[in-house]
Amino acid sequence: MGGNQTWITEVTLLGFQVGPVLEFFLFGLFSLFYTLTLLGNGVILGIICLESKLHTPMYFFLLHLAILDMSYASNNVPKMLANLLNQKRTIAFVPCIMQTFLYLALANTECLILVAMSYDRYVAICHPLRYSVIMSWRVCIVLAVTSWVFSFLLALVHLVLILRLPFCGPHEVNHFFCEILSVLKLACADTRLNQVVIFAACVFILVGPLCLVLVSYSRILLAILSIQAGEGRRKAFSTCSSHLCVVGLFFGSAIVMYMAPKSRHPEEQQKVLSLFYSLFNPMLNPLIYSLRNAEVKGALRRALRKEGPM
């Protein structure tokens, strides 16, 4: 760090610039969404751990997705809720940067876990006789560990590039959390390198995985259409359609946010799209998997019956 660089000690999160009544309404609404996110993903996590029939590769990756969704929401939402009720909306600079780091790391990990889930479904439907050999527990663990480690290392690259910048104001972030594009606007130096690295990372971590997912599900669709048994075709469609819903919501909002041309109000657009990451996607994921997956619903019913007499 050069001697002429200035470190700011805290920043102000402007959040949603609305009236007090609407702020109170948003606090109640977002609190409900956050509670449902923790409850839904916690139930999925508990069912997968307790139900031996769900100890399969597909649910192994779903367990990681539930952990990611709870972590992602908990990284961004609590501070947002506190700021909706507090006039002093400051956050220390170091926690702000850590929030940015975790936001990037968890988002990157979810991209790669979704790719692993699509590959798992591809092998299960297109190569069922070799499924247990290809998707062994060793392969699953390697895929999961690689996804987590690589994603945190990639986020660390962004962190290092941010910390090389001097920050001399303004001390206001026009967002409800320390999102990377908003944080870069605090720097009083050229951020073109950061922007280039962000775009390159998006191509690698968004476009690349999305193409792999689409190829996997294209092959899956062709395989499903060749299935003669109606029950087998229905089960395959049910499982894969739930995965596609998650993929569409996650990758779609991410690509629009970081790769699409900016609108006249890019900061307001970023806030809305970030809500999909922080609240809507994590809340909808367990609903999609539980409502559209017969095995999860069956496991939940069995768990409730066990607890019923008590």
Residue pairs with C-beta under 8 A, 6 or more apart in sequence:
1 164
2 166
4 166
5 165
5 166
5 167
6 166
6 167
6 168
6 188
7 93
7 167
8 93
8 167
8 168
8 169
8 171
8 186
9 92
9 93
10 90
10 91
10 92
10 93
10 96
10 171
11 90
11 91
11 93
11 96
11 171
11 172
11 173
11 178
11 186
12 89
12 90
12 91
12 171
12 172
12 173
13 79
13 80
13 83
13 89
13 90
13 91
13 173
13 175
13 176
13 177
13 178
14 89
14 172
14 173
14 174
14 175
15 80
15 83
15 84
15 89
15 175
15 176
16 22
16 23
16 26
16 84
16 176
16 271
18 26
23 84
23 85
24 84
24 85
26 84
27 81
27 84
27 85
30 77
30 80
30 81
30 84
30 279
31 81
33 279
33 280
33 283
34 73
34 77
34 78
34 81
34 279
36 283
37 69
37 70
37 73
37 77
37 279
37 282
37 283
38 70
38 73
38 74
40 283
40 285
40 286
40 287
40 290
41 66
41 67
41 69
41 70
41 282
41 285
41 286
42 66
42 70
43 286
43 290
43 300
44 62
44 63
44 66
44 286
44 289
44 290
44 296
45 63
45 66
45 67
45 70
46 303
47 54
47 296
47 299
47 300
47 303
48 54
48 55
48 59
48 60
48 62
48 63
48 66
49 63
50 303
51 299
51 302
51 303
53 295
53 299
54 295
54 296
54 299
57 120
57 135
57 137
57 140
58 117
58 120
58 121
58 124
58 239
60 140
60 144
61 113
61 116
61 117
61 120
61 140
61 143
61 144
62 117
62 289
64 109
64 113
64 144
64 147
65 110
65 113
65 114
65 117
65 246
65 285
66 285
66 286
68 106
68 109
68 110
68 113
69 110
69 281
69 282
69 285
69 286
70 282
71 102
71 106
72 103
72 106
72 107
72 110
72 277
72 278
72 282
73 278
73 279
73 282
73 283
75 99
75 102
75 103
75 106
75 177
76 99
76 103
76 176
76 177
76 274
76 277
76 278
77 278
77 279
79 91
79 99
79 176
79 177
80 176
80 177
80 278
83 89
83 176
91 99
91 178
93 167
96 173
96 178
96 183
97 159
97 162
97 163
97 178
97 183
99 177
99 178
100 158
100 159
100 162
100 178
100 179
100 180
100 183
101 155
101 156
101 158
101 159
102 155
103 177
103 178
103 179
103 180
104 154
104 155
104 158
104 159
104 180
105 151
105 152
105 154
105 155
106 151
107 254
107 277
108 150
108 151
108 152
108 154
108 155
108 201
108 205
109 147
109 148
109 151
109 152
110 250
111 151
111 205
111 206
111 209
111 250
111 251
111 254
112 146
112 147
112 150
112 151
112 205
112 209
113 144
113 147
114 209
114 213
114 243
114 246
114 247
114 250
114 251
115 209
115 212
115 213
116 140
116 143
116 144
116 147
117 243
118 212
118 213
118 216
118 217
118 243
118 247
119 143
119 212
119 216
120 135
120 140
121 216
121 217
121 220
121 239
121 240
121 243
122 216
122 217
122 219
122 220
123 130
123 131
123 134
123 135
124 131
124 135
125 220
125 223
125 224
125 236
125 240
126 219
126 220
126 223
127 134
151 205
154 201
154 205
157 197
157 201
158 180
158 194
158 197
158 198
158 201
161 193
161 194
161 197
162 180
162 183
162 184
162 194
165 184
165 187
165 189
165 191
165 194
166 187
166 188
166 189
167 186
167 187
167 188
168 188
169 186
169 188
170 186
171 186
173 179
173 182
173 183
173 185
173 186
174 182
174 185
174 267
175 182
175 267
175 270
175 271
175 274
176 271
176 274
177 274
177 278
179 270
179 274
180 198
181 198
181 258
181 270
182 267
182 270
184 191
184 194
184 195
198 258
199 258
199 259
202 254
202 255
202 258
202 259
203 259
206 251
206 254
206 255
206 258
206 259
207 255
207 259
209 251
210 247
210 251
210 255
213 247
213 251
217 240
217 243
217 244
220 236
220 240
221 240
223 236
224 233
224 236
224 237
224 240
225 233
227 233
227 236
235 294
238 292
238 293
238 294
239 292
239 293
241 292
242 288
242 289
242 292
242 293
245 284
245 288
245 292
246 281
246 284
246 285
246 288
246 289
249 276
249 280
249 281
249 284
250 277
250 281
253 273
253 276
253 277
253 281
254 277
256 273
257 269
257 270
257 273
257 274
262 269
263 269
289 296
290 296
290 297
290 300
291 297
